[in-house]
Amino acid sequence: MENLKNQFLIAMPSFTDPYFKQTVVYVCEHNEDGAMGLVVNVPVDLTIDSLLTQIDMMDSHRDLKELAGHQVYQGGPVAQERGFVLHTPKDGFNSSLALSNQVMITTSKDILETLGTDKQPEQYLVTLGYAGWSAGQLEQEIANNAWLNIPADPDIIFNTPTHQRWEAAARQLGFEPWQLTSDIGHA
């Protein structure tokens, strides 16, 4: 199977797992050991300013309007106490990895110190938790028609309204989401 890094997984309508129903997952890593990704369209009831307040990182030099307008997302069911930040390229953080020319992931707390300041990445999405698959598990789920995959589009991650991301990703396949079916067959 092809490497799915920097791809979107689009949950098929028949996928009823509560964590993944109508989700778009950005695949950050995929190799022979398994896969790791972040759900980019399921906000939690938490904004960035609230998160920073909870972890004692809120201070007066931040732009509160900027922070209050950003939701935190449910990245997946694994390690939900752990944060991940998808963002446009910006160097200088302790634990960053370029996933493409347009998307990086940072897991170190130092990126949180920049949010709401002129040092923050141009665009970002903060998640708690991640989606993980063991070796061969994601490939089997795709074979079972649980997911469709397409190249990731940063515009969907950073600029498309949250409630439209699943439909926007499905439309990139060339059809409307209502046309998706869980039926599989052989010609």
C-alpha positions as CSV (number, residue, x, y, z in Angstrom):
1,M,0.0,0.0,0.0
2,E,1.1,3.5,-0.7
3,N,2.4,5.7,2.2
4,L,-0.5,7.7,3.5
5,K,1.6,10.5,5.2
6,N,0.2,13.9,4.3
7,Q,-3.1,12.4,3.2
8,F,-6.6,12.9,4.5
9,L,-8.6,9.9,5.6
10,I,-12.3,10.6,5.0
11,A,-14.7,8.5,7.2
12,M,-17.3,6.7,5.1
13,P,-20.9,7.4,6.2
14,S,-21.2,3.7,7.4
15,F,-18.3,4.2,9.9
16,T,-20.2,4.5,13.1
17,D,-17.3,4.5,15.6
18,P,-18.2,7.5,17.8
19,Y,-14.7,8.9,17.6
20,F,-14.6,8.8,13.8
21,K,-18.1,9.3,12.5
22,Q,-17.9,11.9,9.6
23,T,-14.3,12.8,10.4
24,V,-11.4,13.9,8.4
25,V,-8.0,12.7,9.7
26,Y,-4.7,14.2,8.7
27,V,-2.2,11.4,8.5
28,C,1.1,12.5,10.2
29,E,2.9,9.2,10.0
30,H,2.5,5.9,8.2
31,N,5.0,3.1,8.0
32,E,5.3,-0.6,8.5
33,D,4.8,-0.2,12.2
34,G,1.4,1.5,11.8
35,A,0.0,5.0,11.4
36,M,-0.7,8.2,13.4
37,G,-3.1,11.0,12.5
38,L,-5.1,13.9,13.9
39,V,-8.8,14.5,13.5
40,V,-9.2,18.0,12.1
41,N,-13.0,18.5,12.2
42,V,-14.2,17.7,15.7
43,P,-13.9,20.6,18.1
44,V,-14.1,20.1,21.8
45,D,-15.8,22.5,24.2
46,L,-12.6,24.5,24.7
47,T,-11.0,27.5,23.2
48,I,-7.3,28.3,23.0
49,D,-7.6,31.0,25.6
50,S,-9.4,28.6,28.0
51,L,-6.7,26.0,27.4
52,L,-3.9,28.4,28.1
53,T,-5.7,29.6,31.3
54,Q,-6.1,25.9,32.5
55,I,-2.4,25.2,32.1
56,D,-1.3,28.5,33.6
57,M,0.1,30.0,30.3
58,M,-2.3,32.9,29.9
59,D,-0.7,36.3,30.3
60,S,-1.5,39.9,29.3
61,H,0.8,40.1,26.2
62,R,-1.5,37.8,24.2
63,D,-4.2,38.9,21.7
64,L,-7.3,37.6,23.5
65,K,-9.6,38.1,20.4
66,E,-7.2,35.9,18.4
67,L,-7.2,33.1,21.0
68,A,-10.9,33.2,21.8
69,G,-11.7,32.6,18.2
70,H,-9.7,29.3,18.0
71,Q,-11.2,26.1,19.1
72,V,-9.3,23.1,20.4
73,Y,-10.0,19.9,18.5
74,Q,-10.3,16.2,19.5
75,G,-7.3,14.8,17.7
76,G,-8.3,11.2,18.5
77,P,-9.0,8.7,21.2
78,V,-5.4,8.0,22.2
79,A,-3.5,10.1,24.8
80,Q,-6.1,12.8,25.1
81,E,-4.1,14.7,27.7
82,R,-1.4,15.2,25.1
83,G,-1.4,18.2,22.7
84,F,-0.4,18.4,19.1
85,V,-0.3,21.6,17.0
86,L,-0.7,21.4,13.2
87,H,0.6,24.7,11.7
88,T,2.0,26.5,8.7
89,P,5.8,26.4,8.5
90,K,7.6,28.2,11.2
91,D,10.9,27.3,12.7
92,G,12.2,27.7,16.2
93,F,10.1,25.2,18.3
94,N,11.8,22.3,20.2
95,S,9.7,19.4,18.7
96,S,8.6,20.2,15.2
97,L,8.5,18.1,12.2
98,A,7.7,19.2,8.6
99,L,4.9,17.0,7.2
100,S,4.8,18.8,3.9
101,N,5.9,22.1,2.5
102,Q,2.8,23.6,3.9
103,V,2.1,21.8,7.2
104,M,4.2,21.1,10.3
105,I,3.4,19.4,13.6
106,T,4.8,20.6,16.9
107,T,4.4,18.7,20.2
108,S,6.5,20.9,22.5
109,K,4.9,23.4,24.9
110,D,7.0,26.2,23.5
111,I,4.6,26.7,20.6
112,L,1.8,27.4,23.0
113,E,3.9,30.3,24.4
114,T,3.7,32.0,21.0
115,L,-0.1,31.7,20.4
116,G,-1.8,35.1,20.5
117,T,1.5,36.9,19.8
118,D,3.3,38.1,16.8
119,K,5.6,35.0,17.1
120,Q,2.8,32.4,16.4
121,P,2.6,30.5,13.2
122,E,0.4,32.2,10.5
123,Q,-2.2,29.4,10.8
124,Y,-2.6,26.7,13.4
125,L,-4.9,24.0,14.8
126,V,-4.5,22.6,18.3
127,T,-5.6,19.1,19.1
128,L,-5.8,16.9,22.2
129,G,-5.1,13.3,21.6
130,Y,-4.4,11.4,18.4
131,A,-5.6,8.6,16.2
132,G,-3.3,5.6,16.1
133,W,-3.3,2.3,14.1
134,S,-1.1,-0.7,14.6
135,A,0.8,-2.4,11.8
136,G,-1.7,-3.3,9.0
137,Q,-4.8,-2.0,10.9
138,L,-5.3,1.1,8.8
139,E,-4.8,-0.8,5.6
140,Q,-7.4,-3.3,6.7
141,E,-9.9,-0.5,7.6
142,I,-9.4,1.0,4.1
143,A,-9.9,-2.5,2.5
144,N,-13.1,-2.8,4.6
145,N,-14.4,0.5,3.1
146,A,-14.2,2.5,6.3
147,W,-12.0,5.3,4.9
148,L,-11.3,7.0,1.6
149,N,-8.0,8.8,1.2
150,I,-6.9,11.8,-0.7
151,P,-3.9,14.1,-0.7
152,A,-4.2,16.5,2.3
153,D,-5.3,20.1,1.5
154,P,-4.0,22.7,4.0
155,D,-6.9,25.0,3.0
156,I,-9.4,22.5,4.4
157,I,-7.4,22.3,7.7
158,F,-6.9,26.0,8.2
159,N,-9.5,27.9,6.2
160,T,-12.6,25.8,5.8
161,P,-15.2,26.1,8.6
162,T,-15.1,23.1,10.9
163,H,-18.6,21.9,10.1
164,Q,-17.8,21.9,6.3
165,R,-14.4,20.0,6.4
166,W,-15.8,16.5,5.9
167,E,-18.0,17.6,2.9
168,A,-15.1,19.7,1.4
169,A,-12.7,16.8,1.6
170,A,-15.3,14.4,0.1
171,R,-15.9,16.9,-2.8
172,Q,-12.2,16.8,-3.7
173,L,-12.9,13.2,-4.8
174,G,-15.2,14.6,-7.4
175,F,-18.6,13.8,-6.0
176,E,-21.0,15.0,-3.3
177,P,-20.9,13.4,0.2
178,W,-24.4,12.1,-0.1
179,Q,-23.2,10.0,-3.0
180,L,-20.9,8.0,-0.8
181,T,-22.1,4.5,0.0
182,S,-20.8,1.7,2.2
183,D,-21.5,-0.9,-0.5
184,I,-18.5,-2.7,-1.9
185,G,-18.4,-5.0,-4.8
186,H,-16.4,-6.5,-7.5
187,A,-16.8,-5.9,-11.2
